[in-house]
């Protein structure tokens, strides 16, 4: 039992002192795909530096749209006509 303990200790010590394996091509390119995918999600990385006014909507139209949207929650909308299939009591045979 003691000999096994000594052999295991020497094996662990030898593994700890050994030199690491040389860099493989897989290690060299590790993460390259995720970096490329992240970069592809940006159409213009410098867009935050050039702040422009939005096209097609002026301030008055935007304010009116927001006001109309907020007022839509004041009164619930009517349910309207609902087309029901199979209206009637369950389990009752139709009249002949």
SEDO-157657 format. One record per atom (N, C-alpha, C, CB): residue number from 1; residue in one letter; atom name; y negated, z negated, x. Coordinates in pm, whole numbers, plus 50000, padded with zeros to 5 digits. Atoms other than C-alpha are relative to their C-alpha. Glycine has a CB too. Layout:
+-----+---+----+-------+-------+-------+
!   k ! r !  a !    c2 !    c3 !    c1 !
+-----+---+----+-------+-------+-------+
! NUM ! a ! CA !     Y !     Z !     X !
...
+-----+---+----+-------+-------+-------+
END
This chain:
+-----+---+----+-------+-------+-------+
!   k ! r !  a !    c2 !    c3 !    c1 !
+-----+---+----+-------+-------+-------+
!   1 ! x !  N ! 50118 ! 50000 ! 50083 !
!   1 ! x ! CA ! 50000 ! 50000 ! 50000 !
!   1 ! x !  C ! 49875 ! 50000 ! 50088 !
!   1 ! x ! CB ! 50000 ! 49879 ! 49905 !
!   2 ! x !  N ! 50116 ! 50008 ! 49911 !
!   2 ! x ! CA ! 49765 ! 49916 ! 50285 !
!   2 ! x !  C ! 49979 ! 50134 ! 50071 !
!   2 ! x ! CB ! 50019 ! 49887 ! 50104 !
!   3 ! x !  N ! 50012 ! 49871 ! 49931 !
!   3 ! x ! CA ! 49842 ! 50245 ! 50459 !
!   3 ! x !  C ! 49936 ! 50104 ! 49907 !
!   3 ! x ! CB ! 50140 ! 50050 ! 50047 !
!   4 ! x !  N ! 50059 ! 49909 ! 50096 !
!   4 ! x ! CA ! 49756 ! 50438 ! 50142 !
!   4 ! x !  C ! 49851 ! 49975 ! 49987 !
!   4 ! x ! CB ! 50069 ! 49985 ! 49865 !
!   5 ! x !  N ! 50141 ! 50036 ! 50008 !
!   5 ! x ! CA ! 49426 ! 50252 ! 50121 !
!   5 ! x !  C ! 49923 ! 50052 ! 50121 !
!   5 ! x ! CB ! 49985 ! 49848 ! 49988 !
!   6 ! x !  N ! 50065 ! 49953 ! 49878 !
!   6 ! x ! CA ! 49342 ! 50339 ! 50483 !
!   6 ! x !  C ! 49989 ! 50153 ! 49998 !
!   6 ! x ! CB ! 50077 ! 49953 ! 50126 !
!   7 ! x !  N ! 50001 ! 49854 ! 50005 !
!   7 ! x ! CA ! 49436 ! 50706 ! 50435 !
!   7 ! x !  C ! 49896 ! 50049 ! 49900 !
!   7 ! x ! CB ! 50140 ! 50054 ! 49963 !
!   8 ! x !  N ! 50099 ! 49961 ! 50102 !
!   8 ! x ! CA ! 49225 ! 50731 ! 50118 !
!   8 ! x !  C ! 49858 ! 49976 ! 50050 !
!   8 ! x ! CB ! 50025 ! 49924 ! 49869 !
!   9 ! x !  N ! 50133 ! 50029 ! 49946 !
!   9 ! x ! CA ! 48929 ! 50566 ! 50290 !
!   9 ! x !  C ! 49960 ! 50103 ! 50104 !
!   9 ! x ! CB ! 49997 ! 49860 ! 50062 !
!  10 ! x !  N ! 50030 ! 49899 ! 49900 !
!  10 ! x ! CA ! 48953 ! 50810 ! 50582 !
!  10 ! x !  C ! 49973 ! 50136 ! 49934 !
!  10 ! x ! CB ! 50116 ! 50011 ! 50100 !
!  11 ! x !  N ! 50021 ! 49873 ! 50070 !
!  11 ! x ! CA ! 48976 ! 51103 ! 50341 !
!  11 ! x !  C ! 49862 ! 50004 ! 49936 !
!  11 ! x ! CB ! 50109 ! 50021 ! 49893 !
!  12 ! x !  N ! 50133 ! 50006 ! 50062 !
!  12 ! x ! CA ! 48665 ! 50992 ! 50155 !
!  12 ! x !  C ! 49892 ! 50007 ! 50106 !
!  12 ! x ! CB ! 49984 ! 49872 ! 49916 !
!  13 ! x !  N ! 50096 ! 49998 ! 49890 !
!  13 ! x ! CA ! 48479 ! 50931 ! 50482 !
!  13 ! x !  C ! 49991 ! 50140 ! 50060 !
!  13 ! x ! CB ! 50039 ! 49898 ! 50108 !
!  14 ! x !  N ! 50000 ! 49864 ! 49946 !
!  14 ! x ! CA ! 48582 ! 51274 ! 50611 !
!  14 ! x !  C ! 49929 ! 50097 ! 49906 !
!  14 ! x ! CB ! 50142 ! 50047 ! 50024 !
!  15 ! x !  N ! 50066 ! 49912 ! 50097 !
!  15 ! x ! CA ! 48465 ! 51443 ! 50292 !
!  15 ! x !  C ! 49850 ! 49976 ! 49998 !
!  15 ! x ! CB ! 50057 ! 49979 ! 49860 !
!  16 ! x !  N ! 50142 ! 50032 ! 50000 !
!  16 ! x ! CA ! 48132 ! 51263 ! 50308 !
!  16 ! x !  C ! 49929 ! 50054 ! 50124 !
!  16 ! x ! CB ! 49980 ! 49850 ! 49990 !
!  17 ! x !  N ! 50061 ! 49954 ! 49876 !
!  17 ! x ! CA ! 48070 ! 51371 ! 50667 !
!  17 ! x !  C ! 50010 ! 50150 ! 50021 !
!  17 ! x ! CB ! 50063 ! 49929 ! 50117 !
!  18 ! x !  N ! 49983 ! 49856 ! 49979 !
!  18 ! x ! CA ! 48167 ! 51733 ! 50624 !
!  18 ! x !  C ! 49872 ! 50075 ! 49965 !
!  18 ! x ! CB ! 50118 ! 50053 ! 49916 !
!  19 ! x !  N ! 50119 ! 49918 ! 50027 !
!  19 ! x ! CA ! 47907 ! 52009 ! 50614 !
!  19 ! x !  C ! 50017 ! 50067 ! 49865 !
!  19 ! x ! CB ! 49978 ! 50106 ! 50111 !
!  20 ! x !  N ! 49988 ! 49937 ! 50131 !
!  20 ! x ! CA ! 47827 ! 52164 ! 50278 !
!  20 ! x !  C ! 50040 ! 50146 ! 50013 !
!  20 ! x ! CB ! 49868 ! 49990 ! 49923 !
!  21 ! x !  N ! 49958 ! 49860 ! 50001 !
!  21 ! x ! CA ! 47963 ! 52504 ! 50184 !
!  21 ! x !  C ! 49876 ! 50090 ! 50009 !
!  21 ! x ! CB ! 50083 ! 50033 ! 49872 !
!  22 ! x !  N ! 50115 ! 49910 ! 49993 !
!  22 ! x ! CA ! 47738 ! 52801 ! 50258 !
!  22 ! x !  C ! 49956 ! 50044 ! 49860 !
!  22 ! x ! CB ! 50033 ! 50123 ! 50086 !
!  23 ! x !  N ! 50055 ! 49961 ! 50131 !
!  23 ! x ! CA ! 47514 ! 52920 ! 49976 !
!  23 ! x !  C ! 50066 ! 50129 ! 49952 !
!  23 ! x ! CB ! 49846 ! 50017 ! 50008 !
!  24 ! x !  N ! 49933 ! 49882 ! 50056 !
!  24 ! x ! CA ! 47690 ! 53165 ! 49750 !
!  24 ! x !  C ! 49897 ! 50087 ! 49925 !
!  24 ! x ! CB ! 50115 ! 49958 ! 49904 !
!  25 ! x !  N ! 50092 ! 49915 ! 50078 !
!  25 ! x ! CA ! 47529 ! 53462 ! 49569 !
!  25 ! x !  C ! 49971 ! 49944 ! 49862 !
!  25 ! x ! CB ! 50058 ! 50139 ! 49987 !
!  26 ! x !  N ! 50022 ! 50061 ! 50131 !
!  26 ! x ! CA ! 47573 ! 53272 ! 49244 !
!  26 ! x !  C ! 49892 ! 49893 ! 50010 !
!  26 ! x ! CB ! 50132 ! 49939 ! 49945 !
!  27 ! x !  N ! 50102 ! 50104 ! 49982 !
!  27 ! x ! CA ! 47368 ! 52981 ! 49377 !
!  27 ! x !  C ! 49863 ! 50062 ! 50024 !
!  27 ! x ! CB ! 50038 ! 49908 ! 50116 !
!  28 ! x !  N ! 50128 ! 49938 ! 49969 !
!  28 ! x ! CA ! 47099 ! 53215 ! 49505 !
!  28 ! x !  C ! 49930 ! 50050 ! 49875 !
!  28 ! x ! CB ! 50020 ! 50115 ! 50096 !
!  29 ! x !  N ! 50058 ! 49943 ! 50121 !
!  29 ! x ! CA ! 47047 ! 53368 ! 49160 !
!  29 ! x !  C ! 50008 ! 49905 ! 49880 !
!  29 ! x ! CB ! 50070 ! 50130 ! 49966 !
!  30 ! x !  N ! 49986 ! 50096 ! 50109 !
!  30 ! x ! CA ! 47098 ! 53051 ! 48957 !
!  30 ! x !  C ! 49867 ! 49983 ! 49927 !
!  30 ! x ! CB ! 50050 ! 49863 ! 50055 !
!  31 ! x !  N ! 50119 ! 50016 ! 50082 !
!  31 ! x ! CA ! 46845 ! 53033 ! 48670 !
!  31 ! x !  C ! 49916 ! 50125 ! 49986 !
!  31 ! x ! CB ! 49917 ! 49893 ! 50056 !
!  32 ! x !  N ! 50080 ! 49878 ! 50003 !
!  32 ! x ! CA ! 46719 ! 53387 ! 48719 !
!  32 ! x !  C ! 49996 ! 50059 ! 49858 !
!  32 ! x ! CB ! 50056 ! 50102 ! 50099 !
!  33 ! x !  N ! 49995 ! 49945 ! 50136 !
!  33 ! x ! CA ! 46830 ! 53497 ! 48370 !
!  33 ! x !  C ! 49910 ! 49922 ! 49906 !
!  33 ! x ! CB ! 50145 ! 50001 ! 49948 !
!  34 ! x !  N ! 50086 ! 50078 ! 50090 !
!  34 ! x ! CA ! 46655 ! 53208 ! 48195 !
!  34 ! x !  C ! 49853 ! 50018 ! 50034 !
!  34 ! x ! CB ! 50038 ! 49852 ! 50007 !
!  35 ! x !  N ! 50140 ! 49975 ! 49963 !
!  35 ! x ! CA ! 46334 ! 53266 ! 48394 !
!  35 ! x !  C ! 49956 ! 50137 ! 49950 !
!  35 ! x ! CB ! 49982 ! 49991 ! 50153 !
!  36 ! x !  N ! 50033 ! 49867 ! 50048 !
!  36 ! x ! CA ! 46343 ! 53636 ! 48302 !
!  36 ! x !  C ! 49984 ! 50000 ! 49848 !
!  36 ! x ! CB ! 50107 ! 50101 ! 50043 !
!  37 ! x !  N ! 50011 ! 50007 ! 50145 !
!  37 ! x ! CA ! 46401 ! 53557 ! 47934 !
!  37 ! x !  C ! 49871 ! 49930 ! 49958 !
!  37 ! x ! CB ! 50122 ! 49927 ! 49940 !
!  38 ! x !  N ! 50124 ! 50070 ! 50031 !
!  38 ! x ! CA ! 46112 ! 53312 ! 47930 !
!  38 ! x !  C ! 49879 ! 50089 ! 50027 !
!  38 ! x ! CB ! 49989 ! 49870 ! 50082 !
!  39 ! x !  N ! 50112 ! 49911 ! 49967 !
!  39 ! x ! CA ! 45881 ! 53564 ! 48099 !
!  39 ! x !  C ! 49991 ! 50114 ! 49901 !
!  39 ! x ! CB ! 50015 ! 50055 ! 50141 !
!  40 ! x !  N ! 50001 ! 49888 ! 50094 !
!  40 ! x ! CA ! 45981 ! 53835 ! 47850 !
!  40 ! x !  C ! 49942 ! 49960 ! 49864 !
!  40 ! x ! CB ! 50141 ! 50053 ! 49981 !
!  41 ! x !  N ! 50053 ! 50044 ! 50129 !
!  41 ! x ! CA ! 45859 ! 53622 ! 47558 !
!  41 ! x !  C ! 49848 ! 50009 ! 49995 !
!  41 ! x ! CB ! 50044 ! 49858 ! 49971 !
!  42 ! x !  N ! 50145 ! 49991 ! 49996 !
!  42 ! x ! CA ! 45496 ! 53658 ! 47668 !
!  42 ! x !  C ! 49958 ! 50145 ! 50009 !
!  42 ! x ! CB ! 49944 ! 49919 ! 50119 !
!  43 ! x !  N ! 50048 ! 49863 ! 49993 !
!  43 ! x ! CA ! 45332 ! 53989 ! 47584 !
!  43 ! x !  C ! 49876 ! 50007 ! 50089 !
!  43 ! x ! CB ! 49970 ! 50054 ! 49859 !
!  44 ! x !  N ! 50121 ! 50003 ! 49918 !
!  44 ! x ! CA ! 45007 ! 53887 ! 47754 !
!  44 ! x !  C ! 49980 ! 49857 ! 50051 !
!  44 ! x ! CB ! 49875 ! 50049 ! 49919 !
!  45 ! x !  N ! 50013 ! 50136 ! 49949 !
!  45 ! x ! CA ! 45019 ! 53576 ! 47977 !
!  45 ! x !  C ! 49856 ! 49954 ! 50017 !
!  45 ! x ! CB ! 50072 ! 49989 ! 50131 !
!  46 ! x !  N ! 50140 ! 50035 ! 49978 !
!  46 ! x ! CA ! 44641 ! 53589 ! 48027 !
!  46 ! x !  C ! 49923 ! 49993 ! 49868 !
!  46 ! x ! CB ! 49934 ! 50101 ! 50094 !
!  47 ! x !  N ! 50068 ! 49994 ! 50129 !
!  47 ! x ! CA ! 44562 ! 53591 ! 47651 !
!  47 ! x !  C ! 49915 ! 49876 ! 49974 !
!  47 ! x ! CB ! 50102 ! 50017 ! 49888 !
!  48 ! x !  N ! 50077 ! 50123 ! 50025 !
!  48 ! x ! CA ! 44442 ! 53230 ! 47646 !
!  48 ! x !  C ! 49865 ! 50003 ! 50071 !
!  48 ! x ! CB ! 50079 ! 49878 ! 50045 !
!  49 ! x !  N ! 50125 ! 49992 ! 49925 !
!  49 ! x ! CA ! 44170 ! 53318 ! 47898 !
!  49 ! x !  C ! 49897 ! 50087 ! 49927 !
!  49 ! x ! CB ! 50026 ! 50056 ! 50140 !
!  50 ! x !  N ! 50090 ! 49908 ! 50070 !
!  50 ! x ! CA ! 44023 ! 53588 ! 47670 !
!  50 ! x !  C ! 50004 ! 49970 ! 49851 !
!  50 ! x ! CB ! 50039 ! 50148 ! 50028 !
!  51 ! x !  N ! 50002 ! 50037 ! 50140 !
!  51 ! x ! CA ! 43949 ! 53424 ! 47335 !
!  51 ! x !  C ! 49909 ! 50097 ! 49925 !
!  51 ! x ! CB ! 49953 ! 49852 ! 49981 !
!  52 ! x !  N ! 50075 ! 49904 ! 50080 !
!  52 ! x ! CA ! 43839 ! 53681 ! 47078 !
!  52 ! x !  C ! 50002 ! 49958 ! 49855 !
!  52 ! x ! CB ! 50057 ! 50143 ! 50016 !
!  53 ! x !  N ! 50004 ! 50028 ! 50143 !
!  53 ! x ! CA ! 43739 ! 53660 ! 46714 !
!  53 ! x !  C ! 50112 ! 50076 ! 49931 !
!  53 ! x ! CB ! 49862 ! 50039 ! 49939 !
!  54 ! x !  N ! 49894 ! 49928 ! 50070 !
!  54 ! x ! CA ! 44018 ! 53750 ! 46473 !
!  54 ! x !  C ! 49944 ! 50122 ! 49929 !
!  54 ! x ! CB ! 50070 ! 49908 ! 49899 !
!  55 ! x !  N ! 50044 ! 49876 ! 50062 !
!  55 ! x ! CA ! 43995 ! 54101 ! 46333 !
!  55 ! x !  C ! 50036 ! 50001 ! 49852 !
!  55 ! x ! CB ! 50062 ! 50121 ! 50071 !
!  56 ! x !  N ! 49968 ! 49979 ! 50140 !
!  56 ! x ! CA ! 43973 ! 54177 ! 45960 !
!  56 ! x !  C ! 49969 ! 49887 ! 49907 !
!  56 ! x ! CB ! 50138 ! 50031 ! 49989 !
!  57 ! x !  N ! 50028 ! 50112 ! 50088 !
!  57 ! x ! CA ! 43858 ! 53841 ! 45823 !
!  57 ! x !  C ! 49875 ! 49930 ! 50047 !
!  57 ! x ! CB ! 50120 ! 49902 ! 49994 !
!  58 ! x !  N ! 50122 ! 50071 ! 49962 !
!  58 ! x ! CA ! 43508 ! 53698 ! 45821 !
!  58 ! x !  C ! 50005 ! 49857 ! 49949 !
!  58 ! x ! CB ! 49875 ! 50073 ! 49946 !
!  59 ! x !  N ! 50000 ! 50142 ! 50034 !
!  59 ! x ! CA ! 43414 ! 53335 ! 45771 !
!  59 ! x !  C ! 49997 ! 49973 ! 49851 !
!  59 ! x ! CB ! 49884 ! 49933 ! 50063 !
!  60 ! x !  N ! 50011 ! 50022 ! 50144 !
!  60 ! x ! CA ! 43319 ! 53362 ! 45402 !
!  60 ! x !  C ! 50132 ! 50031 ! 49929 !
!  60 ! x ! CB ! 49887 ! 50085 ! 49942 !
!  61 ! x !  N ! 49872 ! 49964 ! 50062 !
!  61 ! x ! CA ! 43642 ! 53537 ! 45307 !
!  61 ! x !  C ! 50107 ! 49896 ! 50034 !
!  61 ! x ! CB ! 50046 ! 50140 ! 50046 !
!  62 ! x !  N ! 49902 ! 50102 ! 49960 !
!  62 ! x ! CA ! 43847 ! 53282 ! 45502 !
!  62 ! x !  C ! 49977 ! 49871 ! 49923 !
!  62 ! x ! CB ! 49993 ! 49974 ! 50151 !
!  63 ! x !  N ! 50030 ! 50123 ! 50074 !
!  63 ! x ! CA ! 43667 ! 52989 ! 45336 !
!  63 ! x !  C ! 50040 ! 50014 ! 49854 !
!  63 ! x ! CB ! 49851 ! 49967 ! 50009 !
!  64 ! x !  N ! 49960 ! 49979 ! 50139 !
!  64 ! x ! CA ! 43722 ! 53141 ! 44991 !
!  64 ! x !  C ! 50151 ! 49996 ! 49985 !
!  64 ! x ! CB ! 49944 ! 50134 ! 49948 !
!  65 ! x !  N ! 49854 ! 50002 ! 50005 !
!  65 ! x ! CA ! 44090 ! 53191 ! 45066 !
!  65 ! x !  C ! 50056 ! 49860 ! 50010 !
!  65 ! x ! CB ! 50057 ! 50084 ! 50110 !
!  66 ! x !  N ! 49953 ! 50140 ! 49984 !
!  66 ! x ! CA ! 44135 ! 52830 ! 45179 !
!  66 ! x !  C ! 49971 ! 49922 ! 49873 !
!  66 ! x ! CB ! 49933 ! 49932 ! 50122 !
!  67 ! x !  N ! 50035 ! 50071 ! 50123 !
!  67 ! x ! CA ! 43951 ! 52701 ! 44872 !
!  67 ! x !  C ! 50094 ! 50039 ! 49886 !
!  67 ! x ! CB ! 49854 ! 50029 ! 49961 !
!  68 ! x !  N ! 49909 ! 49954 ! 50104 !
!  68 ! x ! CA ! 44164 ! 52915 ! 44639 !
!  68 ! x !  C ! 50140 ! 49942 ! 50021 !
!  68 ! x ! CB ! 50006 ! 50155 ! 49999 !
!  69 ! x !  N ! 49868 ! 50056 ! 49969 !
!  69 ! x ! CA ! 44480 ! 52794 ! 44815 !
!  69 ! x !  C ! 50005 ! 49851 ! 49962 !
!  69 ! x ! CB ! 50033 ! 50018 ! 50149 !
!  70 ! x !  N ! 50000 ! 50144 ! 50031 !
!  70 ! x ! CA ! 44381 ! 52427 ! 44780 !
!  70 ! x !  C ! 49992 ! 49974 ! 49850 !
!  70 ! x ! CB ! 49882 ! 49931 ! 50071 !
!  71 ! x !  N ! 50010 ! 50015 ! 50146 !
!  71 ! x ! CA ! 44291 ! 52470 ! 44411 !
!  71 ! x !  C ! 50131 ! 50036 ! 49930 !
!  71 ! x ! CB ! 49886 ! 50087 ! 49946 !
!  72 ! x !  N ! 49873 ! 49961 ! 50062 !
!  72 ! x ! CA ! 44633 ! 52621 ! 44343 !
!  72 ! x !  C ! 50092 ! 49880 ! 49979 !
!  72 ! x ! CB ! 50071 ! 50104 ! 50084 !
!  73 ! x !  N ! 49917 ! 50120 ! 50015 !
!  73 ! x ! CA ! 44781 ! 52270 ! 44375 !
!  73 ! x !  C ! 49945 ! 49904 ! 49894 !
!  73 ! x ! CB ! 50012 ! 49929 ! 50133 !
!  74 ! x !  N ! 50059 ! 50089 ! 50100 !
!  74 ! x ! CA ! 44548 ! 52114 ! 44112 !
!  74 ! x !  C ! 50080 ! 49997 ! 49871 !
!  74 ! x ! CB ! 49857 ! 50042 ! 49971 !
!  75 ! x !  N ! 49924 ! 49993 ! 50124 !
!  75 ! x ! CA ! 44742 ! 52233 ! 43807 !
!  75 ! x !  C ! 50130 ! 50075 ! 50026 !
!  75 ! x ! CB ! 49918 ! 50070 ! 49887 !
!  76 ! x !  N ! 49873 ! 49930 ! 49977 !
!  76 ! x ! CA ! 45111 ! 52325 ! 43808 !
!  76 ! x !  C ! 50002 ! 50133 ! 49925 !
!  76 ! x ! CB ! 50119 ! 49913 ! 49956 !
!  77 ! x !  N ! 49990 ! 49869 ! 50064 !
!  77 ! x ! CA ! 45187 ! 52685 ! 43724 !
!  77 ! x !  C ! 50101 ! 49993 ! 49885 !
!  77 ! x ! CB ! 50041 ! 50109 ! 50102 !
!  78 ! x !  N ! 49907 ! 49999 ! 50113 !
!  78 ! x ! CA ! 45362 ! 52766 ! 43398 !
!  78 ! x !  C ! 50134 ! 50058 ! 50044 !
!  78 ! x ! CB ! 49941 ! 50081 ! 49881 !
!  79 ! x !  N ! 49866 ! 49956 ! 49963 !
!  79 ! x ! CA ! 45734 ! 52826 ! 43413 !
!  79 ! x !  C ! 50022 ! 50146 ! 49965 !
!  79 ! x ! CB ! 50104 ! 49914 ! 49932 !
!  80 ! x !  N ! 49982 ! 49861 ! 50039 !
!  80 ! x ! CA ! 45705 ! 53160 ! 43235 !
!  80 ! x !  C ! 50130 ! 50020 ! 49925 !
!  80 ! x ! CB ! 49996 ! 50091 ! 50122 !
!  81 ! x !  N ! 49876 ! 49970 ! 50071 !
!  81 ! x ! CA ! 45994 ! 53334 ! 43061 !
!  81 ! x !  C ! 50116 ! 50000 ! 50099 !
!  81 ! x ! CB ! 49991 ! 50138 ! 49928 !
!  82 ! x !  N ! 49882 ! 50006 ! 49916 !
!  82 ! x ! CA ! 46330 ! 53256 ! 43207 !
!  82 ! x !  C ! 50114 ! 50068 ! 49926 !
!  82 ! x ! CB ! 50037 ! 49852 ! 50037 !
!  83 ! x !  N ! 49889 ! 49929 ! 50062 !
!  83 ! x ! CA ! 46619 ! 53490 ! 43135 !
!  83 ! x !  C ! 50127 ! 49920 ! 50026 !
!  83 ! x ! CB ! 50013 ! 50146 ! 50055 !
!  84 ! x !  N ! 49879 ! 50080 ! 49987 !
!  84 ! x ! CA ! 46928 ! 53282 ! 43068 !
!  84 ! x !  C ! 50121 ! 50079 ! 49955 !
!  84 ! x ! CB ! 49988 ! 49870 ! 49919 !
!  85 ! x !  N ! 49875 ! 49935 ! 50035 !
!  85 ! x ! CA ! 47278 ! 53423 ! 43065 !
!  85 ! x !  C ! 50096 ! 49893 ! 49950 !
!  85 ! x ! CB ! 50060 ! 50079 ! 50120 !
!  86 ! x !  N ! 49902 ! 50094 ! 50053 !
!  86 ! x ! CA ! 47532 ! 53247 ! 42849 !
!  86 ! x !  C ! 49935 ! 49878 ! 49937 !
!  86 ! x ! CB ! 50094 ! 49956 ! 50108 !
!  87 ! x !  N ! 50067 ! 50113 ! 50064 !
!  87 ! x ! CA ! 47290 ! 53030 ! 42653 !
!  87 ! x !  C ! 50084 ! 49954 ! 49882 !
!  87 ! x ! CB ! 49856 ! 50038 ! 49954 !
!  88 ! x !  N ! 49924 ! 50054 ! 50111 !
!  88 ! x ! CA ! 47471 ! 52803 ! 42414 !
!  88 ! x !  C ! 50077 ! 49877 ! 50043 !
!  88 ! x ! CB ! 50094 ! 50103 ! 49945 !
!  89 ! x !  N ! 49923 ! 50118 ! 49971 !
!  89 ! x ! CA ! 47707 ! 52512 ! 42398 !
!  89 ! x !  C ! 50126 ! 50036 ! 50075 !
!  89 ! x ! CB ! 50034 ! 49925 ! 49872 !
!  90 ! x !  N ! 49879 ! 49976 ! 49922 !
!  90 ! x ! CA ! 47990 ! 52491 ! 42644 !
!  90 ! x !  C ! 50122 ! 49962 ! 49919 !
!  90 ! x ! CB ! 49997 ! 49920 ! 50132 !
!  91 ! x !  N ! 49875 ! 50032 ! 50068 !
!  91 ! x ! CA ! 48340 ! 52503 ! 42500 !
!  91 ! x !  C ! 50003 ! 50039 ! 49853 !
!  91 ! x ! CB ! 50027 ! 49856 ! 50012 !
!  92 ! x !  N ! 50001 ! 49959 ! 50141 !
!  92 ! x ! CA ! 48237 ! 52639 ! 42161 !
!  92 ! x !  C ! 50024 ! 50150 ! 49994 !
!  92 ! x ! CB ! 49864 ! 49962 ! 49930 !
!  93 ! x !  N ! 49968 ! 49859 ! 50013 !
!  93 ! x ! CA ! 48389 ! 52970 ! 42064 !
!  93 ! x !  C ! 49893 ! 50070 ! 49917 !
!  93 ! x ! CB ! 50139 ! 50018 ! 49936 !
!  94 ! x !  N ! 50101 ! 49928 ! 50079 !
!  94 ! x ! CA ! 48149 ! 53235 ! 41936 !
!  94 ! x !  C ! 50052 ! 50028 ! 49858 !
!  94 ! x ! CB ! 49961 ! 50133 ! 50070 !
!  95 ! x !  N ! 49964 ! 49975 ! 50140 !
!  95 ! x ! CA ! 48145 ! 53295 ! 41561 !
!  95 ! x !  C ! 50050 ! 50142 ! 49986 !
!  95 ! x ! CB ! 49881 ! 49976 ! 49906 !
!  96 ! x !  N ! 49943 ! 49867 ! 50020 !
!  96 ! x ! CA ! 48355 ! 53587 ! 41437 !
!  96 ! x !  C ! 49952 ! 50061 ! 49873 !
!  96 ! x ! CB ! 50149 ! 49995 ! 49999 !
+-----+---+----+-------+-------+-------+
END
